[in-house]
Amino acid sequence: MKEFWNERYAEEAYAYGQEANDFIKAQQIGTGLKVLCLAEGEGRNAVYIASLGNDVTCIDYSQEGLQKTARLAQMNGVQVTGICEDLSQTQLQQEHWDLIVGVFAHFPAHVKEHIWPQVFAALKPGGQLLMEVYDQEQLRFGTGGPQHLDLLYGKEELEALLTKQFNSIQIEKIYRDVHEGVYHNGAAATLQVRALK
Ligand SMILES: C[S@@+](CC[C@H](N)C(=O)[O-])C[C@H]1O[C@@H](n2cnc3c(N)ncnc32)[C@H](O)[C@@H]1O
């Protein structure tokens, strides 16, 4: 799979565009925050959040993606820290982040089960999790995202993966048009998560 992503990101164009995800742009993200973007690919969300005046780190296992992140950051006059790591191995530092972001962060079950339950402890008190991922129903839309059910998400699955200790957690299934680069294009079913520690 890592080779798949490196090949995709070796293309000149940004696969999911250079603009941040619509859901992320719609949030009131503050400034001066320590932010972690998981599976951030070519860095469009990281660069946007850094441009708001935040200290942003991305983790992704695609070296090509991280190189494009660095390029996009430079083009926008911001700095983003990139960590090349397989999220199935990542141990998140506890109470370290004000905001954790996961946009279209799709993985097999063993990676989901390793990373998502760590998020609660990794957030500082008052910290926030923001996610948008494709719902399993996305398979019937055929407008982007993984073609395998296990790489997609269900609402109940996400409820189980994210700890129930959050002060508030909202997981919403929505239908919307996604136009984010050439690979995410058209009517879609997604899950949007806003959780506060
Ligand atoms: C659909 S892309 C999303 C990219 C970015 N978040 C965005 O919205 O533009 C999924 C990303 O997950 C990364 N990824 C998948 N499995 C991973 C793993 N086990 N460890 C680290 N990154 C992974 C891929 O390299 C890819 O960049």
The ligand as an ORCA input file, in Angstrom:
! r2SCAN-3c Opt
* xyz 0 1
  C      -6.674      9.507      0.986
  S      -5.069      9.944      1.544
  C      -5.494     11.342      2.568
  C      -4.458     12.410      2.524
  C      -4.793     13.697      3.253
  N      -5.244     13.503      4.605
  C      -5.804     14.532      2.495
  O      -6.966     14.595      2.930
  O      -5.438     15.117      1.480
  C      -4.682      8.669      2.743
  C      -3.265      8.799      3.323
  O      -3.082      7.788      4.321
  C      -1.707      7.434      4.330
  N      -1.580      6.139      5.013
  C      -2.301      5.008      4.756
  N      -1.909      4.021      5.584
  C      -0.935      4.528      6.386
  C      -0.150      3.997      7.428
  N      -0.271      2.712      7.829
  N       0.757      4.794      8.031
  C       0.897      6.085      7.624
  N       0.189      6.656      6.642
  C      -0.725      5.892      6.017
  C      -1.341      7.405      2.856
  O       0.034      7.503      2.627
  C      -2.141      8.603      2.330
  O      -1.337      9.758      2.320
*
